[in-house]
Amino acid sequence: MSDFPKTRHEMVRANYRYTGDGLCKGCGAAIQWWKTANNRSIPMDPIADDRSLATAHWSTCPNAKEFKGNQAT
């Protein structure tokens, strides 16, 4: 398994695709939806530019445990 991309630039280079904005159903925070190279949807905290850190929302959502199959530790 490869490392998770750390910036928007790395996400695009790894064939991730931005698919739109939304709101987290757990906490109401703004999120961005991306598709991975394997065509799986992933909610991300908003990424402002190519150098901004890319953070999966499940790692910052206070209600991540509410979601089936969540990635929170």
C-alpha positions in Angstrom: 0.0 0.0 0.0 1.4 3.4 -0.9 1.5 6.4 1.4 -1.5 8.7 1.5 -0.9 11.9 -0.6 0.1 14.8 1.7 -0.9 17.7 -0.6 -3.5 18.5 -3.2 -0.7 18.4 -5.8 0.3 14.9 -4.7 -3.4 13.8 -4.8 -3.8 14.9 -8.4 -0.5 13.2 -9.3 -1.8 10.0 -7.7 -4.9 10.2 -9.9 -7.3 11.4 -7.2 -10.2 13.5 -8.6 -12.0 16.3 -6.9 -15.8 15.7 -7.3 -17.4 18.5 -5.3 -18.1 20.2 -2.0 -20.4 19.1 0.8 -21.1 19.1 4.5 -20.2 16.3 6.9 -23.4 14.6 8.1 -21.8 14.0 11.5 -20.5 17.4 12.5 -21.7 19.8 9.8 -18.2 20.9 8.7 -17.4 21.8 5.2 -15.8 19.0 3.3 -14.5 18.3 -0.2 -15.3 15.0 -1.9 -12.5 13.2 -3.8 -12.3 10.0 -5.7 -9.2 7.8 -5.2 -7.3 6.1 -8.0 -9.4 3.1 -7.1 -12.7 5.1 -7.6 -13.5 5.2 -3.9 -15.0 8.3 -2.4 -13.1 10.1 0.3 -14.2 13.1 2.4 -11.4 15.6 2.8 -11.1 18.7 5.0 -11.0 21.7 2.6 -7.8 22.0 0.6 -7.1 25.6 -0.3 -4.3 25.2 -2.8 -1.7 22.8 -4.2 0.6 23.2 -1.2 -2.1 22.8 1.5 -2.0 19.7 3.5 -4.5 17.0 2.5 -6.3 15.7 5.6 -9.0 13.0 5.4 -12.0 14.3 7.3 -12.5 11.1 9.3 -9.2 12.0 11.1 -10.6 15.3 12.3 -14.3 14.7 12.6 -15.5 14.5 16.2 -18.2 12.1 15.2 -16.2 9.8 12.9 -17.2 6.7 14.9 -20.8 7.2 13.7 -19.9 6.1 10.2 -19.8 2.5 9.0 -16.4 1.5 7.7 -14.8 4.7 9.1 -11.0 5.0 9.0 -10.7 6.7 12.4 -8.3 5.1 14.9 
